[in-house]
Amino acid sequence: MARAMFDYTKAVLSKVSFDVNLFCKELKKALTRLLPYEVEELKLWVDSLIKQNPQLNQCLIYLNP
């Protein structure tokens, strides 16, 4: 079940990646709902997404404590 939440989170973030503010909002929400090891995996996935969409770079502040 937890994997389903992780996959759902990635799908949502992919769909809102056109809007920086919405992406940051969904990213913050995801960080509160995912398990710690899923957050680490999400960080790697977001890094690869940011390489494709450099405008999302400002959302990295939520991933680095």
Secondary structure, DSSP 8 states (H G I E B T S, - for coil): -HHHHHHHHHHHHHHTTT-HHHHHHHHHHHHHHS-HHHHHHHHHHHHHHHHH-GGGGGGGGGT--
